[in-house]
Amino acid sequence: MLLDDKDVFIRYMMQWMANRLTQFKSASNDAEQALLEKIRRGANCDDTNKLSRMFNEYKMSNDLSKEFNETMRRRNISFGYDFNALTLSKSIWPLRLQTDFNMPPLVRNNPTFTLRS
């Protein structure tokens, strides 16, 4: 299987977008969406499908984290920082995954929270 320039570009963009989004370095959702539209015009749908799915998962995780933080504020529960969690599909994101997760004691020991796998 030979890779052409477009394939190399899409792989690079996936890695670049994954790093930028997971490190919360994105300028704005609108800028990311505009970039995806430009890429979509130059490549076929299969090439850009994973990029779109990555961005949608990022937005959904971000929205859920914001909703969680707002709920905690309304309930007068404070962690001392805003909680941000990304829920990402292993099959989409080009990242090395860390499988260990240590829940902060405030969350782990609070009966309000339920962990689901």
JOVEN-V922403 format. One record per residue. OMEGA is omega in radians with two decimals (* if undefined). D_CENTER is the distance of its C-alpha to the mean C-alpha in Angstrom with 2 decimals. Layout:
# JOVEN-V922403
OMEGA,D_CENTER
OMEGA,D_CENTER
This chain:
# JOVEN-V922403
3.13,30.14
3.07,30.07
3.02,27.10
-3.08,27.72
-3.12,26.28
3.13,23.84
3.12,22.37
3.14,22.08
-3.12,20.48
3.10,17.77
3.11,17.03
-3.12,17.01
3.12,14.71
3.14,12.12
3.14,12.43
3.14,12.62
3.14,9.57
3.13,7.49
-3.10,9.47
-3.09,9.38
-3.10,5.81
3.07,5.57
3.11,9.05
3.14,8.68
-3.14,11.32
3.13,10.73
3.12,14.08
3.08,13.23
3.13,11.62
3.12,15.12
3.10,15.33
3.14,12.26
3.12,13.87
3.11,17.20
3.11,16.21
3.12,15.01
3.11,18.35
3.12,20.31
-3.12,18.97
3.13,19.62
-3.08,23.18
-3.10,23.89
3.12,22.52
-3.04,22.96
-3.13,20.62
-3.13,19.98
-3.04,18.76
-3.10,16.24
-3.14,15.18
3.09,12.43
3.13,11.14
3.13,11.30
3.08,9.70
-3.11,6.58
3.12,6.72
3.08,7.86
3.10,5.40
-3.14,3.02
-3.13,6.70
3.12,7.83
3.13,6.13
3.12,7.27
3.12,10.45
3.11,11.11
3.11,10.98
3.13,13.26
3.11,15.43
-3.14,15.80
3.10,16.87
3.10,19.22
3.13,20.70
3.10,21.40
3.13,23.08
3.13,25.19
-3.12,26.26
3.05,27.09
-3.10,24.95
3.04,23.75
-3.03,21.75
3.11,22.75
3.05,19.19
3.13,16.19
3.08,14.02
3.09,10.23
3.07,8.44
3.06,5.08
-3.00,6.47
3.10,5.91
-3.11,9.12
-3.07,11.28
-3.08,13.12
-2.98,10.61
3.13,8.72
-3.07,11.56
2.95,11.13
-3.03,13.83
3.00,12.96
-3.04,14.62
3.14,16.16
3.09,17.95
3.12,16.67
3.13,19.24
3.09,19.05
-3.10,20.77
3.14,24.36
3.13,24.18
-3.08,21.65
-3.06,23.17
-3.10,26.66
-3.11,26.04
3.13,27.30
-3.03,25.19
3.07,22.06
3.09,21.80
3.08,19.63
3.09,18.76
*,17.86
